[in-house]
Amino acid sequence: MSEIKIRLDKLTKTFPGQREPAVDELTMDIPEGEIVIFVGPSGCGKTTTMKMVNRLIEPSSGRIFLDGEDVTRVNPDRLRRRIGYVIQQIGLFPHMTIAQNIATVPKLLKWGDDRITARVDELLRTVGMDPEQYRGRYPKELSGGQRQRIGVARAMSADPDVMLMDEPFGAIDPITRDRLQNEFLRLQADIRKTIIFVTHDIDEAIKMGDRIAILRDHSRIAQFDTPERILVNPADEFVADFIGRGASLKRLSLSRVRDIELSQWPTIADGTDRAEARRQLEATDRGCLLVLDERRHPRSWVNEEHLRRTDDRALSDIGLPLAMVEPQATLSDTLNEMITARYSTAVVCDSSGEYQGVVDIDTINEAIQGMRTAERSRLRAEGDAPVGQPT
């Protein structure tokens, strides 16, 4: 098990005028380098709990330990500078440029100008935004997804060990949210921050979390475990109801494209003439070819009907559009793409856009069968259920 980064010890908050506590003696250990999700019904106290960690809300009682130090009584401003914070509304300062927004905490820490400039540019590149293009812009000039990236960059500006994320992707359209989730998980694989992440969405919790704390009212823990164990073995009826139906499908969020063996598809270079393309198509048992450009970036599908055309357009200009995913995409995301894709197939590309392989329905079925086999083996070993119990 990882070292404990944050320890909450009987943490309690009772607001003035309230008879019952919003958070009632919550005790929890949060491992270093993991994403721990707080999820539960509206009003259960999950955001209040998170805000007590950096003392935006002061606890009524209990203690908070960071790296073994009791930070309940330290200067709260000094504590907050050790902890990055990302909120749903992003909270960028509209009158400041993107560079100035990201530099907020480093300036408070009295970093030198050269160090701040280097850090701003590094973070812009980290979140996939060109420093030359974006550092001088203002928040109103960015899309919602771009502003969210800047919010993440600002939270990382002083290179904190701990980040708090309060429904960070909640105000974004579903397509952009999926992409930002995947980008953040890819980033987390490199930076390995300790993250407390609040969401109301169990599917997001399963996708994003190393561990999930499902909370009842007053932030009482119903179950605190890995996503897989919560899906396979919910602690009680409350947890099972919160997960909802379709736990087997939700398990597709536990596996990623990078974890499975990809299928291959017959490919053809974009500059190939139609006659040669038809010969290659006839030599395969597939109904189409995948067109790749000179950098091996997928461009389109072409089938026999396309290749019978007599115009001079390149193969990429006459073909059908692709559904593409990156290796860090979950199988659930990939299946969603495949449902509306031509040939029920998702094309996998690495971060540079280079073709890696494809995921098709057979690949998904094999992954599901593998999960079932692994689960039966675990149940047999632990004696949690009779052998052969349906999954």
C-alpha positions as CSV (number, residue, x, y, z in Angstrom):
1,M,0.0,0.0,0.0
2,S,1.1,3.6,-0.7
3,E,2.2,5.9,2.0
4,I,-0.6,7.9,3.6
5,K,-0.6,11.5,2.3
6,I,-3.7,12.8,4.1
7,R,-5.3,11.5,7.2
8,L,-8.7,12.8,8.4
9,D,-9.3,12.1,12.1
10,K,-12.9,12.4,13.4
11,L,-13.4,15.4,11.2
12,T,-16.6,17.2,12.1
13,K,-18.4,20.3,10.9
14,T,-21.6,21.7,12.4
15,F,-22.7,25.0,10.9
16,P,-24.2,27.7,13.1
17,G,-27.9,27.3,13.6
18,Q,-27.9,23.6,12.5
19,R,-28.7,20.9,15.0
20,E,-27.0,18.1,13.1
21,P,-23.5,18.1,11.7
22,A,-22.9,18.4,8.0
23,V,-19.9,16.1,8.5
24,D,-19.9,13.8,11.5
25,E,-16.6,12.4,12.8
26,L,-15.2,11.3,9.4
27,T,-12.0,9.3,9.6
28,M,-10.2,8.4,6.4
29,D,-6.6,7.7,5.1
30,I,-5.8,9.0,1.6
31,P,-2.8,7.3,0.0
32,E,-0.1,9.3,-1.7
33,G,-0.3,9.6,-5.5
34,E,-3.9,8.4,-5.9
35,I,-7.2,9.9,-7.0
36,V,-9.7,9.5,-4.2
37,I,-13.3,10.3,-5.2
38,F,-16.0,11.6,-2.8
39,V,-19.4,10.7,-4.2
40,G,-22.8,10.5,-2.7
41,P,-26.3,12.1,-2.7
42,S,-26.7,15.8,-2.9
43,G,-26.3,17.4,0.5
44,C,-24.4,14.5,2.0
45,G,-21.4,16.7,2.9
46,K,-18.9,15.7,0.3
47,T,-17.9,19.2,-0.8
48,T,-17.9,20.5,2.8
49,T,-15.5,17.6,3.7
50,M,-13.2,18.5,0.8
51,K,-13.2,22.2,1.7
52,M,-12.1,21.4,5.2
53,V,-9.0,19.7,3.9
54,N,-7.6,23.1,2.8
55,R,-9.6,24.9,5.5
56,L,-11.8,27.0,3.2
57,I,-14.3,25.7,5.8
58,E,-12.9,25.4,9.3
59,P,-13.6,22.1,11.1
60,S,-15.7,22.2,14.3
61,S,-13.6,19.4,15.6
62,G,-11.2,16.7,14.5
63,R,-7.8,16.9,12.9
64,I,-6.3,16.9,9.5
65,F,-2.8,15.5,8.9
66,L,-0.7,16.3,5.8
67,D,2.5,14.3,5.5
68,G,2.1,13.4,9.1
69,E,1.8,17.0,10.2
70,D,-1.3,18.2,12.0
71,V,-2.3,21.2,9.8
72,T,-5.5,22.0,11.7
73,R,-3.9,24.8,13.5
74,V,-1.3,26.1,11.0
75,N,-1.8,29.3,9.0
76,P,-4.6,28.5,6.5
77,D,-3.1,30.7,3.7
78,R,0.2,28.9,4.0
79,L,-1.7,25.5,3.9
80,R,-3.7,26.5,0.8
81,R,-0.5,27.3,-1.1
82,R,0.5,23.7,-0.6
83,I,-2.7,22.5,-2.1
84,G,-4.0,23.1,-5.7
85,Y,-7.7,23.7,-6.0
86,V,-10.0,23.3,-9.1
87,I,-13.7,24.2,-9.0
88,Q,-16.5,23.5,-11.4
89,Q,-17.0,27.2,-12.3
90,I,-13.2,27.3,-12.9
91,G,-12.9,30.7,-11.1
92,L,-10.4,32.4,-13.5
93,F,-10.0,36.1,-13.0
94,P,-11.6,37.7,-16.0
95,H,-9.4,40.9,-16.0
96,M,-6.1,38.9,-16.0
97,T,-4.5,37.1,-18.9
98,I,-4.1,33.4,-19.0
99,A,-0.4,33.7,-17.9
100,Q,-1.4,36.0,-15.0
101,N,-4.1,33.6,-13.9
102,I,-1.7,30.7,-13.8
103,A,1.0,32.8,-12.1
104,T,-1.3,33.8,-9.1
105,V,0.1,31.5,-6.5
106,P,3.8,31.7,-7.7
107,K,3.6,35.5,-7.3
108,L,2.2,35.1,-3.8
109,L,5.2,32.8,-3.1
110,K,7.5,35.6,-4.5
111,W,9.0,33.5,-7.3
112,G,11.2,35.4,-9.7
113,D,9.8,36.6,-13.0
114,D,11.9,34.2,-15.1
115,R,10.9,31.2,-13.0
116,I,7.2,32.2,-13.2
117,T,7.4,32.6,-17.0
118,A,9.1,29.2,-17.4
119,R,6.5,27.6,-15.2
120,V,3.5,29.2,-17.0
121,D,4.8,28.0,-20.4
122,E,5.6,24.5,-19.0
123,L,2.0,24.2,-17.7
124,L,0.4,25.4,-20.8
125,R,2.3,22.8,-22.8
126,T,1.3,20.2,-20.2
127,V,-2.4,20.8,-20.7
128,G,-2.0,20.9,-24.5
129,M,-2.1,24.6,-25.2
130,D,0.6,26.5,-27.1
131,P,2.1,29.1,-24.8
132,E,2.7,31.5,-27.7
133,Q,-0.9,31.3,-28.7
134,Y,-2.6,31.4,-25.3
135,R,-0.5,33.1,-22.6
136,G,-1.6,36.6,-23.6
137,R,-5.3,35.8,-24.0
138,Y,-8.1,36.5,-21.6
139,P,-10.6,33.9,-20.2
140,K,-13.5,35.3,-22.3
141,E,-11.5,34.4,-25.4
142,L,-11.4,30.7,-24.6
143,S,-13.9,27.9,-24.9
144,G,-15.3,26.2,-21.7
145,G,-13.0,23.2,-22.2
146,Q,-10.0,25.5,-22.6
147,R,-10.9,27.5,-19.5
148,Q,-11.1,24.2,-17.6
149,R,-7.6,23.3,-18.7
150,I,-6.3,26.7,-17.5
151,G,-8.0,26.0,-14.2
152,V,-6.1,22.8,-13.8
153,A,-2.9,24.5,-14.9
154,R,-3.4,27.2,-12.3
155,A,-4.0,24.6,-9.6
156,M,-0.7,23.0,-10.5
157,S,1.3,26.2,-10.7
158,A,3.2,25.9,-7.5
159,D,3.7,22.2,-8.1
160,P,1.5,21.1,-5.1
161,D,1.6,17.5,-3.8
162,V,-2.1,17.6,-3.2
163,M,-5.0,18.8,-5.5
164,L,-8.6,19.3,-4.6
165,M,-11.1,19.1,-7.5
166,D,-14.7,20.0,-6.9
167,E,-16.8,18.6,-9.8
168,P,-14.1,20.0,-12.2
169,F,-15.7,18.7,-15.4
170,G,-19.3,19.1,-14.3
171,A,-20.2,22.3,-16.3
172,I,-18.9,21.0,-19.7
173,D,-20.7,19.3,-22.6
174,P,-20.4,15.5,-22.5
175,I,-18.0,15.2,-25.5
176,T,-15.5,17.7,-24.1
177,R,-15.9,16.2,-20.6
178,D,-14.9,12.7,-21.9
179,R,-11.9,14.2,-23.7
180,L,-10.7,16.3,-20.7
181,Q,-11.2,13.3,-18.3
182,N,-9.0,11.2,-20.6
183,E,-6.4,14.0,-20.8
184,F,-6.3,14.4,-17.1
185,L,-5.9,10.7,-16.5
186,R,-3.0,10.7,-18.9
187,L,-1.5,13.7,-17.1
188,Q,-2.0,12.1,-13.7
189,A,0.0,9.0,-14.9
190,D,3.0,11.3,-15.2
191,I,2.5,13.8,-12.3
192,R,1.1,11.3,-9.7
193,K,-0.5,14.0,-7.5
194,T,-2.6,13.1,-4.5
195,I,-6.1,14.2,-5.5
196,I,-9.4,14.5,-3.7
197,F,-12.1,14.7,-6.4
198,V,-15.8,15.4,-5.6
199,T,-18.5,14.3,-8.1
200,H,-22.2,13.4,-8.0
201,D,-21.7,11.1,-11.0
202,I,-20.9,7.4,-10.1
203,D,-19.8,6.7,-13.7
204,E,-17.3,9.6,-13.5
205,A,-16.2,8.2,-10.1
206,I,-15.6,4.7,-11.5
207,K,-13.7,6.1,-14.5
208,M,-11.5,8.6,-12.6
209,G,-10.9,7.1,-9.2
210,D,-8.2,4.8,-7.8
211,R,-10.5,4.6,-4.7
212,I,-14.0,5.8,-4.2
213,A,-15.6,6.9,-0.9
214,I,-19.4,6.5,-1.2
215,L,-20.8,8.8,1.4
216,R,-24.2,8.8,3.2
217,D,-25.7,11.8,4.9
218,H,-23.3,13.7,7.2
219,S,-20.4,12.3,5.2
220,R,-20.6,8.9,6.9
221,I,-18.7,6.3,4.8
222,A,-20.9,3.7,3.3
223,Q,-18.0,2.1,1.4
224,F,-14.4,3.2,0.8
225,D,-12.7,0.9,-1.7
226,T,-11.4,0.5,-5.3
227,P,-13.9,0.9,-8.1
228,E,-13.6,-2.8,-9.0
229,R,-14.4,-4.1,-5.5
230,I,-17.3,-1.6,-5.1
231,L,-18.8,-2.8,-8.4
232,V,-18.2,-6.5,-7.6
233,N,-19.0,-6.5,-3.9
234,P,-21.1,-3.5,-2.8
235,A,-21.1,-3.2,1.0
236,D,-24.9,-2.9,1.4
237,E,-28.1,-2.0,-0.3
238,F,-27.4,1.7,-0.1
239,V,-24.2,1.3,-2.1
240,A,-25.9,-1.1,-4.6
241,D,-28.7,1.3,-5.2
242,F,-26.3,4.2,-5.6
243,I,-24.3,2.3,-8.2
244,G,-27.6,1.5,-10.0
245,R,-28.3,-1.1,-12.6
246,G,-25.8,-2.1,-15.2
247,A,-22.8,-2.8,-12.9
248,S,-21.4,-5.2,-15.6
249,L,-21.4,-2.4,-18.2
250,K,-19.9,0.0,-15.6
251,R,-17.0,-2.4,-15.3
252,L,-16.0,-1.4,-18.9
253,S,-14.9,1.9,-17.3
254,L,-12.3,-0.1,-15.3
255,S,-10.4,-1.3,-18.4
256,R,-8.6,0.9,-20.9
257,V,-7.7,0.5,-24.5
258,R,-4.0,0.3,-23.6
259,D,-4.8,-2.8,-21.4
260,I,-6.2,-5.0,-24.2
261,E,-4.8,-6.6,-27.4
262,L,-5.8,-4.5,-30.4
263,S,-7.0,-6.0,-33.7
264,Q,-5.4,-4.9,-36.9
265,W,-7.2,-3.7,-40.1
266,P,-5.9,-3.7,-43.7
267,T,-4.5,-0.2,-44.4
268,I,-3.5,1.7,-47.5
269,A,-1.5,4.8,-48.1
270,D,-3.4,7.9,-49.0
271,G,-1.6,8.4,-52.3
272,T,-2.3,4.9,-53.7
273,D,-4.2,4.9,-57.1
274,R,-7.7,3.4,-57.3
275,A,-6.8,0.3,-59.3
276,E,-4.1,-0.8,-56.8
277,A,-6.5,0.0,-53.9
278,R,-9.1,-2.2,-55.4
279,R,-6.6,-5.1,-55.8
280,Q,-5.7,-4.7,-52.1
281,L,-9.3,-4.6,-51.1
282,E,-10.1,-7.8,-53.1
283,A,-7.2,-9.5,-51.3
284,T,-8.7,-9.0,-47.8
285,D,-11.9,-10.4,-46.2
286,R,-12.8,-7.0,-44.9
287,G,-15.3,-4.7,-46.6
288,C,-13.1,-1.7,-46.6
289,L,-9.6,-0.3,-46.2
290,L,-8.2,2.2,-43.6
291,V,-6.5,5.1,-45.3
292,L,-3.3,6.4,-43.6
293,D,-1.4,9.5,-44.5
294,E,2.4,9.8,-44.8
295,R,2.7,10.1,-40.9
296,R,0.5,7.0,-40.5
297,H,-2.4,9.1,-39.2
298,P,-5.8,7.5,-40.1
299,R,-7.8,9.6,-42.5
300,S,-10.9,7.6,-43.6
301,W,-12.5,4.3,-44.6
302,V,-12.8,3.5,-48.3
303,N,-14.9,0.6,-49.7
304,E,-15.5,-0.7,-53.2
305,E,-18.1,1.9,-54.0
306,H,-15.6,4.7,-53.3
307,L,-12.9,3.0,-55.4
308,R,-15.2,2.7,-58.4
309,R,-15.4,6.5,-58.7
310,T,-13.6,8.1,-61.6
311,D,-12.6,11.5,-60.2
312,D,-9.1,12.4,-59.2
313,R,-9.6,13.1,-55.5
314,A,-7.3,11.4,-52.9
315,L,-8.6,8.4,-51.1
316,S,-8.9,10.4,-47.9
317,D,-11.2,12.8,-49.6
318,I,-13.7,10.2,-50.9
319,G,-13.9,7.9,-47.8
320,L,-16.1,7.8,-44.7
321,P,-15.2,9.5,-41.4
322,L,-13.6,7.6,-38.5
323,A,-14.3,7.1,-34.8
324,M,-10.9,7.5,-33.1
325,V,-9.8,6.9,-29.5
326,E,-6.5,7.1,-27.6
327,P,-5.0,4.3,-25.6
328,Q,-6.0,5.9,-22.3
329,A,-9.7,5.8,-23.3
330,T,-11.9,3.5,-21.3
331,L,-13.6,0.6,-22.9
332,S,-16.9,2.3,-22.0
333,D,-15.9,5.4,-23.9
334,T,-14.7,3.2,-26.8
335,L,-18.0,1.3,-26.9
336,N,-19.9,4.6,-27.0
337,E,-17.8,5.6,-30.0
338,M,-18.3,2.3,-31.7
339,I,-22.1,2.3,-31.4
340,T,-22.4,5.2,-33.9
341,A,-19.2,4.4,-35.9
342,R,-19.0,2.9,-39.4
343,Y,-18.3,-0.9,-39.2
344,S,-18.8,-0.7,-35.4
345,T,-15.0,-0.1,-35.1
346,A,-12.9,2.4,-33.2
347,V,-9.5,3.3,-34.6
348,V,-6.8,3.6,-31.9
349,C,-4.1,6.3,-32.3
350,D,-1.3,7.3,-29.9
351,S,-0.8,10.8,-28.6
352,S,0.9,11.8,-31.8
353,G,-2.0,10.6,-33.9
354,E,-0.2,7.5,-35.3
355,Y,-2.3,4.4,-36.0
356,Q,-2.0,1.6,-33.5
357,G,-4.8,-0.8,-34.3
358,V,-8.6,-1.1,-33.9
359,V,-11.1,-2.1,-31.3
360,D,-14.2,-4.0,-32.6
361,I,-17.1,-5.7,-31.0
362,D,-15.2,-9.0,-30.7
363,T,-12.4,-7.2,-28.8
364,I,-15.0,-5.8,-26.3
365,N,-16.6,-9.2,-25.9
366,E,-13.3,-10.8,-25.1
367,A,-12.6,-8.1,-22.5
368,I,-15.9,-8.7,-20.9
369,Q,-15.3,-12.4,-20.8
370,G,-11.9,-11.8,-19.2
371,M,-13.5,-9.7,-16.5
372,R,-16.0,-12.4,-15.7
373,T,-13.4,-15.1,-15.6
374,A,-11.2,-13.0,-13.3
375,E,-14.2,-12.2,-11.0
376,R,-15.2,-15.9,-10.7
377,S,-11.6,-16.7,-9.8
378,R,-11.6,-14.0,-7.1
379,L,-14.9,-15.1,-5.7
380,R,-13.7,-18.8,-5.6
381,A,-10.5,-17.8,-3.9
382,E,-12.2,-15.5,-1.3
383,G,-15.3,-17.7,-0.8
384,D,-17.6,-14.6,-1.3
385,A,-20.1,-16.5,-3.4
386,P,-20.8,-19.9,-4.8
387,V,-18.8,-21.0,-7.8
388,G,-20.9,-20.3,-10.9
389,Q,-22.8,-17.4,-9.5
390,P,-23.9,-15.2,-12.3
391,T,-21.9,-12.0,-12.9
